[in-house]
Amino acid sequence: MLHKRSVQRSSHCRALPLVALFALSATAGCAPAEQAQNDEAQLALFDSVLADLGGPQTAELSRSQRWRLIASVGTGLPPTSYRLEDLPEQGSRAVGLQQAYCLQCHGVSSPRMHSSDEWPTLVRRMLMRGAALGSRLGGPRTEGMVDGMLMAGLRTAELPPAEDVDSLVAYFQRNAFPAAAESELPDTPDAALYVEKCSGCHDTPSPSAHPAEELQALVARMSALGAMLGMDQLTEDEQSRLVAFMQQSAP
C-alpha cells in the first residue's frame, strides 16, 4: 500500500522571474573582459535594488536574506487563470470575503487548489505573510511587478477580522478537493507515479475527484502549471499513465 504525501512546500514550487531578470542584466551585451570589469558595479547595483525592494527595515540584511524575503512573496500564489465567476457558492458571503480581502494582493484562490486539511494553515500563513511584508516592502520599485505579483497592495491591504478568517477557512474546506484514501493508492508503478507527480504542491488528491471526461485536460493543465512553477513538465507517457490510473476510479 502506498502512502499519500502531504509535503512541505519549498522554493522549488515557484518560478523566480526576478532572479532571472537580474541574471540577464548582469550578462547581456558584455564581452568577457567587460564582464570582469563590471562585476563590482553589478553587485553594488543588485544590493541597492534589493535594499529598495525590501524597504528601510531590511536595509541591514545580507544580500541572500533580502533575496529570500522578496522571493517568498510569490510562494503558493494561485494561477492567474482562476476567475471569481468560477468559484462555488456564487453570491455567498464567503465569495464576497475573498473578493474583499484576498484580491487585494493576488488572484482568485480556488478552493480546489488544496485539500480540506491544508486550508487552515494556508490561510493563516498568508495572513502572517501579508502582515509581515506590509511593514517591510517600501521602496519605489515595489510599485511594479515582483515574482509575477503587484506589490503595492501589500502596503495598504486590509486584513480580515477573526470571524471573517473563520468564514473563509470554512468556505475553502467545504469546497476543497478530497484527499486520497490509502485504499485508493495500491502498490503499483502507476499509483507510485501518481503520488510522486500529484503531491508536489498540495496533498495527494483522490483519483476519483474528477469525471473521466475531464482527466486529459486536467493532467495537461497541471503539467503546464508545474512547469511555470519551476518543476519538470510531465512527458506524454507520464500524462497517459496518470490519466489511465485516474480513469480506473473516476465517476
N, C-alpha and C positions, 0 to 999 in steps of 0.2 A: 504494500500500500504506500503510495506516495504521500508526502506531507506538503500541503499547500504552504506557500511562502507569504509572510507578511513582513516585507523588508523595510529597513531603514532607508529612506530616500536620501541619496547623496548627490554630489555635484555632477556625477555623470549623467544625471537625468535632467539636463537642461542644456541649452545652447548658450554660447558666450560671444555674441557678436561684438561686444565692446572690446574684448581681448583681441579678437581678430582685427578690429579696426586699428588698434594701436600697433599690432604686429605689422600690418601693411604699411602704416605711416612711417615705420622705422626703416623699412627696406625699399619701398617703391622709389624707383628713379635714382638709386645710388649705386655707383660703381664700388667695388671692394675697398679701394683706397679712400674714397669719400666716406664710406660707411664707418671705417675705423676712426676718422676724424670727427664724425658726428655722434659717436656713441655717448659721450658725456652730455652733450647738449640734449639728445633724445631722452636720456634718463632724467635730466632735470625737468624737461617738459612733462614727462609722464608723472613725476612727483607733483608738479604744480597742478595738473589736471585732476589727479586723484584727490589731492587735498581740497580742490574746489568742489568736486563731486561730493565729497564727504562733509563739507561744511566746516565751520571753525572748531567744532568739538572733536573732529578726527584729525586735525592738522598735525598732531604729535604722533600719530600712529605710524608704524612702519609701512613701507610700500605694500608688502604682502598682506598685512592686516587690512589696509584700505581696499585692496583688490577683493578680498573675501567679503567684506561688508557690501561693496557695490554689487558683486556677482550674486550675492544671496538674495537680492531683490527679486530676481526672476524665478527663483526656485519654486516649483509647484504651481506656477500660474496656469490658468486654463487656456486652451487654444482659443484663438480669436474667432473661430467659426461658430461657436455657440451663440444662439440668439435668445432674447427674452421670450419671444413668442413660442419658442420650442420647449420652454420649461413646463413641467407638470403643475397642476393646480393653478391654472391661469385665473387671474382675478383674485387670488387669495392674498391674505395679509403677508404671508411668507415671501411670495414673489415680489410684493411691494417693498419688503425689507431688503431683499437682495438688490433691487434697483436703487434704493435709497443709500445703502451703505457699501455694498461690495463693488458696485460700478464706479465708485469714486477713484479707485486705484487700479482696477484691472477689469477684464471682460467678464462675461457671464459664466458662472460656475454651474455646470450641470450636476445634479445630484448623483447621476450615474457614472461620474468620474471615479467614485470610490465606494467602498463598502460601508455598511452602517457602523461597524466598529471603528472605522478610521475617522469619520467626520468630526466627532467631538474634539479630538486632538488637533485636527487640521484647522478647524475654525478658530480655536483659541490660539494656535500658533500664528495664524495670520493676524489676529488682533495684536498679539505681542510684537510681531514684526512691524506692523503699521505704527504702533505707539513708539517703538524704538527708533525707527527710521525717520519718523516725522520730526524728531528733535535733532537728527544728525545730518539730514540732507538739506543743504542750504546754499550751495554755490550757484551762480547763474547758469552753469551748464546743466543743472538738474531740470531746467525748464524744457529740455529736449528729451530725446529717447535714450534710455539706458537699458540694455538687455531686452529690447522689444517692449518697454513699458514706459508710459508717460509719467514722469516723476513729480510733476507739480502738485498733483492731488495729495501726495503723501504729507505735504506740509500743512494742509488745511483740512484733511479728511476728518469727518465726524465719526467717532467710534460709537457703536450701538450700546445702549444700556444693557444690564444683565438680562432683563426679561426678553429683550429682542434677540440677544445672543442665544438664549434657550430656544426661542421660536425658530431661529434659523437652523440650529443644530437638529431640532426635531424634524423640520422640513427635509433637510438633507438626508436624515436617517430613514424617514418614511419612503423616500424615493430612490434610495441608494441601490446599486446593483447587489444581487445576492452573492455572497462569497461561496466558494466551492466547499462542498462537504467532502470529508475523507472518502466516502463511498463513491464519489464521482471521479476519483483520481486513481485508477488501477495502476498496477506496477507494470506499465508498458512503455515502449520508447516514445509513442505519440503523446501519451499523458505527461511523460517527463518533459518533452519539448513544450507542451502547453504550459506547464508550471514555470519552466525556465523563461519563456518568452512573454508570458502574460502576467507576470507579477513583478516586473522591474520598477514600476512607478506606482503600484497600488496592490491591494490584496489580490489573490488569485480568484478571478470571477468564476461563478458556476458555469460550466459548459452549456447548461440548459437555459441561460439567461436571455438568449435571443432566438427568434424564429429562424428556421433553416434558410429561408429566402434572403435573410439579411446578412448571413455569415460571410459571404465572399467580400462584400463591400466593407463590412466591419473590420475584417482582418487587414484588408488593403489600407483602410484609413488608419488603423492603429500602427501599422508598419510605417506609414508616412509620418505620423506624429512622432514616433520613436526616433526616426532619422532626424527630424527637426530638433529633437532634444539631445542629439549627440550620440544616440545608440545605433547599433548596427541594424540596417534595414533587413527585413526578412527576405530570404530568397524565394523564388517561385515554388520550389519544392517544399520549403517550410510553410509557406502560406497554404498550399494544398493539403499538407498533413494536418495543419491546425483546423482548417475548415472541415475536413473529414472526421476528425476527432470530435468536434463540437456537434456535427450533424447526428452523431450517434445518440446524443442526449437532447437535441433541440426539439421544442414542442411543435 
